[in-house]
Amino acid sequence: MLNPTPQTFPADPAGFALNARVIVGPSDAEGEESFDVHVCTPEWLATACDRAGGMYSARHHLVVNFDDFDQRKIRDWLVARIQAVEAETWSELCERIGRLGYWEFEDYPS
C-alpha cells in the first residue's frame, strides 16, 4: 500500500513524504475505488509551506512523526478511519472517504 519513490526521501530523513494509495471496495459486491493520501512528516510540511510562500493547502495529507513511521501502523490507522465511515450509498461513502484521501473520481462530472 505504501510505495515510496526514490525522490520521496530527501537528505533529511525526518523530512520525508510519500504517497499511499488505498483501494476500497464493498465487501458484498464487485468494484473498488482508489484514494491517494500524502503521508508526510511535520518537517516536510514546514518545508512545503516555506516553498509555497508561507501557505500550503494540506488536504489529503496524513502527518506523522518520523519516530512513529511504521507502514503497518499507518495502514491500520487508515483502515480504521475508512471502516468508521458510514453513508446511505456507495457514492456518498466514497465522497466521505475522499475527505481523507484524493478519490480518483473527485470532482468528476456526474
C-alpha distances in whole Angstrom, upper triangle without the diagonal:
4,6,10,13,16,18,15,17,21,24,23,20,21,20,17,14,11,9,6,6,7,8,12,15,18,19,22,22,20,18,15,14,11,11,10,11,12,12,15,18,21,23,21,21,25,25,24,26,29,28,28,32,31,29,25,24,21,19,16,15,14,17,16,19,18,20,17,14,12,9,10,12,10,8,11,13,11,11,15,15,14,16,19,20,23,25,27,25,22,23,24,21,18,21,20,16,17,19,15,13,15,15,16,19,20,24,24,28,29
4,6,10,13,14,11,13,17,20,19,16,17,17,13,11,8,7,5,7,9,11,15,18,21,22,26,25,24,21,18,16,13,12,10,10,10,9,12,15,18,19,17,18,22,22,21,23,26,25,26,29,28,27,23,22,19,18,15,14,13,14,14,16,15,17,15,12,10,7,9,11,9,8,12,13,11,13,16,16,16,19,21,21,25,27,30,28,25,25,26,23,20,22,21,18,18,19,15,13,15,16,17,21,21,25,25,29,30
4,6,10,12,10,12,15,18,19,16,17,17,13,11,7,7,7,8,11,13,17,20,24,25,28,27,25,22,19,18,14,14,11,11,11,11,13,16,20,20,17,19,22,22,20,24,26,24,25,29,29,27,23,23,20,20,16,15,15,16,16,18,17,19,17,14,13,10,13,15,13,12,16,17,15,17,20,20,19,22,24,25,28,29,32,30,27,27,28,25,22,24,24,20,20,21,18,15,16,18,17,21,22,25,26,29,31
4,7,8,6,8,12,15,15,13,14,13,10,8,5,7,8,11,14,17,20,23,27,28,31,31,28,26,22,21,17,16,13,12,11,10,11,14,17,17,15,17,20,19,18,21,23,21,23,26,26,25,22,21,19,19,17,15,15,15,15,17,15,17,17,13,13,11,14,16,14,14,18,18,17,19,22,22,22,24,27,27,30,32,35,33,30,29,30,27,25,26,26,22,21,22,19,17,17,19,19,23,23,26,27,31,33
4,6,5,8,11,14,15,14,16,14,11,10,7,9,11,13,16,19,22,26,29,31,34,33,30,27,24,22,18,18,14,14,12,13,13,16,19,18,15,18,21,19,18,21,23,21,22,26,26,25,22,22,20,21,18,17,17,18,18,19,17,20,20,16,17,15,18,20,17,18,21,22,20,22,25,25,25,28,30,30,33,34,37,35,31,31,32,30,27,28,28,24,23,24,21,19,18,21,20,24,24,27,27,31,33
4,5,7,9,11,14,12,15,14,11,11,10,12,14,17,20,23,26,29,33,34,38,36,34,31,28,26,22,21,18,18,15,15,15,17,20,18,16,18,21,18,18,22,22,20,22,26,26,26,23,24,22,23,21,19,20,20,19,20,18,20,21,17,18,17,20,22,20,21,24,25,23,26,29,28,28,31,33,33,36,38,41,39,35,35,35,33,30,31,31,28,27,27,25,22,22,24,24,27,27,30,31,34,37
4,6,7,10,12,12,14,12,9,9,9,11,15,17,21,23,27,30,34,35,39,37,35,32,29,26,23,21,17,17,14,14,13,15,18,16,13,16,18,15,15,18,19,17,19,22,23,23,20,21,20,21,20,18,18,18,18,19,17,20,21,18,19,18,22,23,20,22,25,25,24,26,29,28,28,31,33,33,36,37,40,38,35,34,35,33,30,30,30,27,26,26,24,21,21,23,23,27,26,28,30,33,36
4,6,10,11,10,12,9,6,6,6,9,12,15,18,21,24,28,31,33,36,35,33,30,27,24,20,19,15,14,11,10,10,12,15,14,10,13,16,14,13,17,18,16,18,21,22,21,18,19,17,18,17,14,15,15,15,16,14,17,17,14,16,15,18,19,17,18,22,21,20,23,25,25,25,28,30,30,33,34,38,36,33,32,32,30,27,28,28,24,23,23,20,18,18,21,21,25,24,27,28,32,34
4,7,8,6,9,8,5,7,8,11,14,17,20,24,27,30,34,35,39,38,36,33,30,27,24,22,18,16,13,12,10,11,14,12,10,13,15,13,14,17,18,17,19,22,22,22,20,21,19,21,19,16,16,15,14,14,12,15,16,13,15,15,19,19,17,19,22,22,21,24,27,26,27,30,31,32,35,37,40,39,36,35,35,33,30,31,30,27,26,26,23,21,22,24,25,28,28,30,32,36,38
4,5,6,9,7,6,9,11,14,17,21,24,27,30,34,37,38,42,41,39,36,33,30,27,24,21,19,15,14,12,12,14,11,9,13,14,11,12,16,16,15,18,20,20,21,19,21,19,22,21,18,18,16,16,15,13,16,18,15,18,18,22,22,20,22,25,25,24,27,29,29,30,33,34,34,38,39,43,41,38,37,37,35,33,33,32,29,28,27,25,23,24,27,27,31,30,32,34,37,40
4,6,9,8,9,12,14,18,21,24,27,30,33,37,40,42,45,45,43,40,36,34,30,28,24,22,19,17,15,14,15,12,11,15,15,13,15,18,17,17,20,22,22,23,22,24,22,25,24,21,21,19,18,17,14,16,19,17,19,20,24,24,22,25,28,27,27,30,32,31,33,36,37,37,41,43,46,45,42,41,41,39,36,36,36,33,31,31,28,27,27,30,31,34,33,36,37,41,43
4,5,5,7,11,14,18,20,24,26,30,33,36,40,41,44,44,42,40,36,34,30,27,24,21,18,16,13,11,12,9,9,13,13,11,14,16,16,16,19,21,20,22,20,22,21,23,23,19,19,16,15,13,11,13,16,14,17,19,22,22,21,23,26,25,25,29,30,29,31,34,35,35,39,41,45,44,41,40,40,38,35,35,34,31,30,29,26,25,27,30,31,34,33,35,37,41,43
4,5,6,9,12,16,18,21,24,27,30,34,37,38,41,41,40,37,33,31,28,25,22,19,16,13,11,9,12,10,10,13,14,13,15,18,18,18,21,23,22,23,21,22,20,23,21,18,17,14,13,11,8,10,13,11,14,15,19,18,17,20,23,22,22,26,27,27,28,31,32,33,37,39,42,41,39,38,38,35,33,33,32,29,28,28,24,24,25,28,29,33,32,34,36,40,42
4,6,9,12,16,18,21,23,27,29,33,36,37,41,41,40,37,33,31,28,25,21,18,15,12,9,7,8,7,8,11,12,11,14,16,16,17,20,21,20,21,19,20,18,21,20,16,15,12,10,8,5,8,11,10,13,15,18,17,16,19,21,20,21,24,25,25,27,30,30,31,35,37,41,40,38,37,36,34,32,32,30,28,27,26,23,22,24,27,29,32,31,33,36,39,41
4,7,11,14,16,20,22,26,29,32,35,37,40,40,39,36,32,29,26,23,19,17,13,11,7,6,7,5,4,8,9,8,10,13,13,14,16,18,17,17,16,17,15,18,18,14,13,11,10,10,8,11,13,12,15,16,20,19,17,20,22,21,21,24,26,25,26,29,30,30,34,36,40,39,36,35,35,33,30,30,29,26,25,24,21,21,22,25,27,30,28,31,33,36,39
4,7,11,13,17,19,23,25,29,32,34,37,37,35,32,29,26,23,20,16,14,10,8,6,6,9,8,6,9,11,10,11,14,15,15,17,20,19,19,16,17,15,17,16,12,12,10,10,10,8,12,13,10,13,13,17,17,14,17,20,19,19,22,24,23,24,27,28,28,32,34,37,36,34,33,32,30,28,28,27,24,23,22,19,18,19,23,24,27,26,28,30,34,36
4,7,10,13,16,20,22,26,29,31,34,34,32,29,25,23,19,16,13,10,7,6,4,7,10,10,7,9,12,11,10,13,15,15,16,19,18,18,14,15,12,14,12,10,10,9,10,11,10,14,14,11,13,13,16,16,13,15,18,17,16,20,21,20,21,24,25,25,29,31,34,33,30,29,29,27,24,24,24,21,19,19,16,15,16,19,20,23,22,25,27,30,32
4,7,10,13,16,19,23,26,28,31,31,29,26,22,20,16,14,10,8,6,5,6,10,13,13,10,12,15,15,13,16,19,18,18,22,21,20,17,16,14,14,12,10,10,11,11,13,12,16,15,11,13,11,15,15,12,13,17,16,15,18,20,19,19,23,24,24,27,29,32,31,28,27,27,25,22,23,22,19,18,18,15,13,14,17,17,21,20,23,25,29,30
4,7,10,13,16,20,23,25,28,27,25,22,19,16,12,10,7,6,5,6,9,12,15,16,13,14,17,17,15,18,20,19,19,23,23,21,17,16,13,13,10,9,10,12,13,16,15,18,17,14,14,12,15,15,12,12,16,15,13,16,18,17,17,20,22,21,25,26,29,27,24,23,24,22,19,19,19,16,15,16,13,10,11,13,14,17,17,20,21,25,27
4,6,10,13,16,20,21,25,24,22,20,16,14,10,8,6,5,6,7,10,14,17,18,16,16,20,20,18,21,23,23,22,26,25,23,19,18,15,14,10,10,10,12,13,16,16,18,16,13,13,10,12,13,10,9,13,12,10,12,15,14,14,17,19,19,22,24,27,25,22,21,22,19,17,18,18,14,14,15,11,9,10,12,13,17,17,20,21,25,26
4,7,10,13,17,19,22,21,19,16,12,10,7,6,5,6,9,10,14,17,20,22,19,19,23,23,21,23,26,25,25,28,28,25,21,19,17,15,11,12,12,15,16,20,20,22,20,17,16,12,14,15,12,10,14,14,11,12,15,14,13,16,18,18,20,22,24,22,19,19,20,17,14,16,16,13,12,14,11,8,9,10,10,14,15,18,19,22,23
4,6,10,13,15,18,18,16,14,10,8,6,5,6,8,11,12,16,19,22,24,21,21,25,25,23,25,29,28,27,30,30,27,23,21,18,16,12,13,13,16,17,20,21,23,20,17,16,13,13,14,11,9,12,12,8,9,12,12,10,12,15,14,17,19,21,19,16,16,17,14,12,14,14,10,11,13,10,8,10,9,11,14,15,18,19,22,23
4,7,10,12,15,14,13,10,6,6,5,6,9,11,14,16,19,23,25,28,25,25,29,29,27,29,32,31,30,34,33,30,26,24,21,19,15,16,16,20,21,24,25,26,23,21,19,16,16,17,15,12,14,14,11,10,14,13,11,12,16,15,17,18,20,18,14,15,16,13,11,14,14,11,12,15,13,11,11,10,10,13,15,18,18,21,21
4,7,9,12,12,11,9,5,5,6,8,11,13,17,18,22,25,27,30,27,27,30,31,29,30,34,33,32,35,34,31,28,25,22,19,16,18,18,21,22,26,27,28,25,23,21,18,17,18,16,13,14,14,11,9,12,12,9,10,13,12,13,14,16,14,11,12,13,10,9,12,12,9,11,14,13,11,12,10,11,13,15,18,18,21,20
4,6,9,8,7,6,4,6,9,11,15,17,20,22,25,28,31,33,31,30,34,35,32,34,37,37,35,39,38,35,31,28,26,22,19,21,21,25,26,29,30,31,28,26,24,21,20,21,19,16,16,17,14,12,14,14,11,11,14,13,13,14,15,13,9,11,13,10,10,13,14,12,14,17,16,15,15,13,13,14,16,19,19,21,20
4,6,6,7,7,7,9,12,14,18,20,23,25,28,31,33,36,34,33,37,38,35,37,40,40,38,41,40,37,34,30,28,25,22,24,24,27,28,32,33,34,30,29,27,24,22,23,21,18,18,19,16,13,15,15,12,11,14,12,12,12,13,11,8,11,13,10,11,14,15,13,15,18,18,17,18,15,16,16,18,21,20,22,21
4,6,8,9,10,13,15,17,20,22,26,26,30,33,35,38,36,35,39,40,38,39,43,42,41,44,43,40,36,33,31,28,24,26,25,29,29,32,34,34,31,29,27,24,22,23,22,18,18,19,17,14,15,16,13,11,14,14,14,15,15,14,12,15,16,13,14,18,18,16,19,21,20,20,21,19,20,20,22,25,24,26,24
4,7,10,11,14,18,20,23,25,29,30,33,36,38,41,39,38,42,43,41,42,46,45,44,47,46,43,39,36,33,30,27,29,29,32,33,36,37,38,34,33,30,27,25,27,26,22,22,23,21,17,19,20,16,14,17,16,15,15,15,13,12,15,17,15,16,19,19,18,21,23,23,23,24,21,21,21,23,26,25,26,24
4,7,9,12,16,18,22,24,28,29,33,36,39,41,39,38,42,43,40,42,45,44,43,46,45,42,38,35,33,30,27,29,29,33,33,37,38,39,35,34,31,28,26,28,26,23,23,24,21,19,20,21,17,16,19,17,16,16,15,13,11,14,16,14,15,18,19,18,20,23,23,22,22,19,19,19,21,24,22,24,21
4,7,11,14,17,20,23,27,28,32,35,38,40,38,37,41,41,39,40,44,42,41,45,44,41,37,34,32,29,26,28,28,32,33,36,37,38,35,33,31,27,26,27,26,22,23,24,21,19,21,22,18,17,20,19,18,18,18,15,12,14,17,15,15,18,20,18,20,23,23,21,21,18,17,17,20,23,21,22,20
4,7,10,14,17,20,24,25,29,32,35,37,35,34,38,38,35,37,40,39,38,41,41,37,34,31,29,26,23,25,26,29,30,34,35,36,33,31,29,25,25,26,24,21,22,23,19,18,20,20,16,17,20,18,18,17,17,14,10,12,15,14,12,16,17,16,17,20,20,18,18,14,13,14,17,19,17,19,18
4,7,10,13,16,20,22,25,29,31,33,31,30,34,34,32,33,37,35,34,38,37,34,30,27,25,22,19,21,22,26,27,30,31,33,30,27,25,22,21,23,21,17,19,20,16,15,17,17,13,14,17,16,16,16,17,14,10,11,14,12,10,13,15,13,13,17,16,14,14,11,11,12,14,18,16,19,18
4,7,10,13,17,19,23,26,28,30,28,27,31,31,28,30,33,32,31,34,34,30,27,24,22,19,16,18,19,23,24,28,29,31,28,25,24,21,21,22,19,17,18,18,15,14,17,16,12,14,17,15,16,15,17,14,10,10,12,11,8,11,12,10,10,14,13,11,11,7,7,8,11,14,13,16,16
4,7,10,13,16,19,23,25,27,24,24,27,28,25,27,30,29,27,31,31,28,24,21,19,16,13,15,16,20,22,25,26,28,25,23,22,18,19,20,17,15,17,17,13,13,17,15,12,15,17,16,17,18,19,17,13,13,15,13,9,12,13,10,9,13,12,9,8,6,6,8,10,14,14,17,17
4,7,10,13,16,20,22,24,21,20,24,24,22,23,27,26,24,28,27,24,21,18,15,13,9,12,13,16,18,22,23,25,23,20,20,17,18,18,15,13,15,15,11,12,15,13,11,14,16,14,16,17,19,17,14,13,14,12,9,10,11,8,7,10,8,5,5,4,6,9,10,13,14,18,18
4,7,9,13,16,19,20,18,17,21,21,18,20,23,22,21,25,24,22,18,15,13,11,7,9,10,14,16,19,20,23,20,18,18,15,17,17,13,13,15,14,11,13,16,14,13,16,18,17,19,20,23,21,18,17,17,16,12,13,14,10,9,11,8,5,5,7,8,11,11,15,16,19,21
4,6,9,13,15,17,15,14,18,18,16,18,21,20,20,23,22,19,16,14,10,9,5,6,7,10,12,16,17,19,17,15,15,13,15,15,11,11,14,12,9,12,15,13,12,16,17,16,19,21,24,23,20,19,19,17,14,14,14,11,10,10,7,5,6,9,11,14,13,17,18,22,23
4,6,10,12,14,11,11,14,15,12,15,18,17,17,20,19,17,13,12,9,9,6,5,6,8,11,14,14,17,16,13,15,13,16,15,12,13,16,14,12,15,17,15,16,19,20,20,23,24,27,26,23,22,22,20,18,18,17,14,13,12,10,8,9,12,14,17,16,19,21,24,26
4,7,10,12,10,10,14,14,13,15,18,18,18,21,20,18,15,14,11,11,9,6,5,6,7,10,11,14,12,10,11,10,13,12,9,11,14,12,11,14,16,15,16,19,20,20,24,26,29,28,25,25,24,22,20,20,19,16,15,14,11,10,12,15,17,20,19,22,24,28,29
4,7,8,6,7,10,11,10,13,15,15,16,19,17,16,13,13,10,12,11,7,6,5,6,8,9,12,11,9,12,12,15,14,11,14,16,14,14,18,19,18,19,22,23,23,27,29,32,31,29,28,27,25,23,23,22,19,18,17,14,13,15,18,20,23,22,24,27,30,32
4,5,5,6,9,10,11,12,14,15,17,19,17,16,14,15,12,14,14,10,8,5,5,6,6,10,10,9,12,13,16,15,12,16,18,16,16,20,21,19,21,24,24,25,29,31,35,34,32,31,30,28,26,26,24,22,21,19,16,16,18,22,24,27,25,28,30,34,35
4,5,5,6,9,10,10,12,14,15,17,14,14,12,14,11,14,14,11,10,6,7,7,8,11,12,12,16,17,20,17,15,19,20,18,18,22,22,21,23,26,26,26,30,32,35,35,33,32,31,29,27,27,25,23,22,20,17,18,20,23,26,28,26,28,31,34,36
4,5,5,6,9,10,11,12,14,16,14,14,13,15,13,17,17,13,13,10,10,9,9,12,14,13,17,18,21,20,18,21,23,21,21,25,26,24,26,29,29,30,33,35,39,38,36,35,34,32,30,29,28,26,25,23,20,20,22,26,28,30,28,30,33,36,38
4,5,5,6,9,10,11,12,14,13,13,11,13,11,15,15,11,11,9,10,10,10,14,15,13,17,18,21,19,17,20,22,20,20,24,25,23,25,28,28,28,32,34,37,36,34,33,32,30,28,27,26,24,23,21,19,18,19,23,24,27,25,27,30,33,36
4,5,5,6,9,10,10,13,11,10,8,10,8,12,12,9,10,8,10,11,12,16,16,15,18,19,22,20,17,20,22,20,19,23,24,22,23,27,27,26,30,31,35,34,32,31,30,28,26,25,24,22,20,19,17,17,18,21,23,26,23,25,28,31,33
4,5,5,6,9,10,11,9,9,9,12,11,15,16,13,14,11,13,13,14,17,18,18,21,22,25,23,21,24,26,23,23,27,27,25,27,30,30,30,33,35,38,38,36,34,33,32,30,28,27,26,24,22,20,20,21,25,27,29,27,28,31,34,36
4,5,5,6,9,10,9,10,10,13,12,16,17,14,15,13,15,15,15,18,19,19,22,23,26,24,22,25,27,25,24,28,29,27,29,32,32,32,35,37,40,39,37,35,34,33,31,30,29,27,25,23,22,21,22,25,27,29,27,28,31,34,37
4,5,5,6,9,9,8,7,10,10,13,14,12,14,13,15,16,16,20,20,19,22,22,26,24,21,24,26,24,23,27,28,26,27,30,30,30,33,34,37,36,34,32,31,30,28,26,26,24,22,21,19,18,18,22,24,26,23,25,27,31,33
4,5,5,7,5,5,5,8,9,13,15,13,15,14,16,17,18,21,22,21,24,25,28,26,23,26,28,25,24,28,29,26,28,31,31,30,33,34,37,37,35,33,32,31,29,27,26,25,23,21,20,20,20,23,25,27,24,25,28,31,34
4,5,5,5,7,8,12,13,17,19,17,18,16,19,19,19,23,24,23,27,27,30,29,26,29,31,28,28,31,32,30,31,35,34,34,37,38,41,40,38,36,35,35,32,30,30,29,26,24,24,23,23,27,28,30,28,28,31,34,37
4,5,7,9,9,12,13,17,19,17,19,18,20,21,21,24,25,24,27,27,30,29,26,29,31,29,28,32,33,30,31,35,35,34,37,38,41,40,38,36,35,34,32,30,30,29,26,24,24,23,22,26,27,29,26,27,30,32,35
4,6,6,6,9,12,15,17,16,19,18,21,22,22,26,26,25,28,28,31,30,27,29,31,29,27,31,32,29,30,34,34,32,35,36,39,38,36,33,33,32,30,28,28,27,24,22,22,21,20,24,25,26,24,24,27,30,33
4,6,8,12,14,17,20,19,21,20,23,23,24,28,28,28,31,31,34,32,29,32,34,31,30,34,35,32,33,37,36,35,38,38,41,40,39,36,35,35,32,30,30,30,27,25,25,24,24,27,28,30,27,27,30,32,35
4,7,10,12,16,19,17,19,18,21,21,22,26,26,26,29,30,32,31,28,30,32,29,28,32,33,30,31,35,34,33,36,37,40,39,38,35,34,34,32,29,29,28,26,23,23,23,23,27,28,30,27,27,30,33,36
4,7,9,12,16,15,17,16,19,21,22,25,26,25,28,28,31,29,26,28,30,27,26,30,30,27,28,32,31,30,32,33,36,35,34,32,30,30,28,26,25,25,22,20,20,20,20,23,25,26,23,23,27,29,32
4,6,9,12,11,14,13,17,19,20,24,23,22,25,25,28,26,23,25,27,24,23,26,27,24,25,29,28,27,30,30,33,33,31,29,28,27,25,23,22,22,19,17,17,17,16,20,22,23,20,21,24,27,29
4,6,9,9,12,13,17,19,21,24,23,22,25,24,26,25,21,23,25,22,20,24,24,21,22,26,25,23,26,27,30,29,27,25,24,23,21,19,19,18,15,13,14,14,13,17,19,20,17,17,21,23,26
4,6,6,9,9,13,16,18,21,20,19,21,20,23,21,18,19,21,18,17,20,21,18,19,23,22,21,24,25,28,27,26,24,22,22,19,18,17,16,14,11,11,11,12,15,18,19,16,18,21,24,26
4,6,9,11,15,18,20,23,21,20,22,21,22,21,17,18,20,17,15,18,19,16,16,20,19,18,21,21,24,24,22,20,19,18,16,14,13,12,10,8,8,8,8,12,15,16,13,14,18,21,23
4,7,10,13,17,18,21,19,18,19,17,19,18,14,15,17,14,12,15,16,13,13,17,17,16,19,20,23,22,20,18,17,16,14,13,12,10,8,7,5,5,6,9,12,14,12,14,17,20,22
4,6,10,13,15,18,16,14,16,15,17,16,12,14,16,13,12,15,16,14,15,18,18,18,21,23,26,25,23,22,21,19,17,16,15,13,11,10,8,7,9,13,15,18,16,18,21,24,26
4,6,10,12,15,13,11,13,12,14,12,9,11,13,10,9,13,14,12,13,17,17,17,21,23,26,26,24,23,22,20,18,18,16,13,13,11,8,9,12,15,18,20,18,21,24,27,28
4,7,9,12,10,10,13,13,15,13,10,13,15,12,12,16,16,15,17,20,20,20,24,26,30,29,27,27,25,23,22,21,19,17,17,15,12,13,15,19,21,24,22,24,27,30,32
4,6,8,7,7,9,11,13,10,9,12,13,11,12,16,16,15,18,20,20,21,25,28,31,31,29,29,28,25,24,24,22,19,19,18,14,15,18,21,24,26,25,28,30,33,35
4,5,5,6,10,12,14,12,11,15,16,14,16,19,19,18,21,23,23,25,29,31,35,35,33,33,31,29,28,28,25,23,23,21,18,19,22,25,27,30,28,31,34,37,38
4,5,5,9,11,14,12,12,15,17,16,17,20,21,21,23,25,26,27,31,34,37,37,35,35,34,31,29,30,28,25,25,24,20,20,23,26,28,31,30,33,35,38,40
4,6,9,12,14,12,13,16,17,16,18,21,21,21,24,26,26,28,32,35,39,38,36,36,35,32,31,32,30,27,27,26,22,23,26,29,31,34,33,36,38,41,43
4,6,9,11,8,9,13,13,12,15,17,17,18,21,22,23,25,28,31,35,35,33,33,32,29,28,29,26,24,24,23,20,20,23,26,28,31,30,33,35,39,40
4,7,9,8,8,11,12,12,14,16,17,18,20,22,23,24,28,31,34,34,31,32,31,28,27,27,26,22,23,22,18,18,21,24,26,29,28,31,33,37,38
4,5,5,6,9,10,11,12,14,15,17,18,20,21,23,27,30,33,33,30,31,30,27,26,27,25,22,23,23,19,19,22,24,25,29,28,32,33,37,38
4,5,5,6,9,10,11,12,14,15,16,18,20,22,25,28,31,30,27,28,28,25,23,25,23,20,21,21,17,16,19,21,22,26,26,29,30,34,35
4,5,5,6,9,10,10,12,14,15,16,18,20,24,27,30,29,27,28,28,24,23,25,23,20,21,22,18,18,21,22,24,27,27,30,31,35,35
4,5,5,6,9,10,11,12,14,15,17,19,23,26,29,29,27,28,27,23,23,24,22,19,21,20,16,17,20,22,24,27,27,30,32,35,35
4,5,5,6,9,10,11,12,14,16,17,21,24,27,27,24,25,24,21,20,21,19,16,17,17,13,13,17,18,21,24,23,27,28,32,32
4,5,5,6,9,10,11,12,14,16,19,22,25,25,22,23,23,19,18,20,18,15,16,17,13,13,16,17,19,22,22,26,27,30,31
4,5,5,6,9,10,10,12,15,18,21,24,24,22,23,23,19,19,21,18,15,18,18,14,15,18,19,21,24,24,28,29,32,32
4,6,5,6,9,10,11,13,17,20,23,23,21,22,21,18,18,19,16,13,16,15,11,13,17,18,21,23,22,26,27,31,31
4,5,5,6,9,10,11,15,18,21,21,18,19,18,15,14,16,13,10,12,12,9,10,13,14,17,19,19,22,24,27,27
4,5,5,6,9,10,13,16,20,19,17,18,18,14,14,16,14,11,14,14,11,12,15,15,18,20,20,24,25,28,27
4,5,5,6,9,12,16,19,19,18,19,18,14,15,17,14,12,15,15,12,14,17,18,20,22,22,25,26,29,29
4,6,5,7,11,14,17,18,16,17,16,12,13,14,11,9,12,11,9,11,15,15,18,20,19,22,24,27,26
4,5,5,9,12,15,15,13,14,13,9,10,12,9,6,10,10,8,10,13,13,16,17,17,20,21,24,23
4,5,8,11,14,15,13,15,14,10,12,14,11,9,13,14,12,14,17,16,19,20,20,23,24,26,25
4,6,10,14,15,14,16,14,10,12,14,11,10,13,13,12,15,18,17,20,21,20,23,24,27,26
4,7,11,12,11,12,10,7,9,10,7,7,11,11,11,13,15,14,18,18,17,20,21,23,22
4,7,9,9,11,9,6,10,11,8,9,13,13,14,16,18,16,19,19,18,20,21,23,21
4,6,7,8,6,5,9,9,8,10,13,13,15,17,18,16,18,17,17,19,19,20,18
4,7,9,7,7,11,11,11,13,15,17,18,20,20,18,20,18,18,20,20,20,18
4,5,5,6,9,10,11,12,14,16,18,18,19,16,17,15,16,17,17,18,15
4,5,5,6,9,10,10,12,15,16,16,16,13,14,13,14,16,15,16,14
4,5,5,6,9,10,10,13,15,15,14,11,12,10,11,12,12,13,11
4,5,5,6,9,10,11,14,14,14,12,14,12,12,13,14,15,13
4,5,5,6,8,10,12,12,13,11,14,13,12,15,15,17,16
4,5,5,6,9,10,10,10,7,10,9,9,12,12,15,14
4,6,5,7,9,10,10,8,10,9,8,10,11,13,13
4,5,6,8,9,11,10,13,12,11,13,15,17,16
4,5,6,7,9,8,11,12,11,14,15,18,18
4,5,5,5,5,9,9,7,10,12,15,16
4,6,7,8,12,13,10,12,15,18,18
4,7,9,12,14,12,15,17,20,21
4,6,9,11,10,13,15,19,20
4,6,8,7,10,12,16,17
4,5,5,9,10,13,14
4,6,9,8,12,13
4,6,5,9,10
4,5,9,10
4,6,9
4,6
4
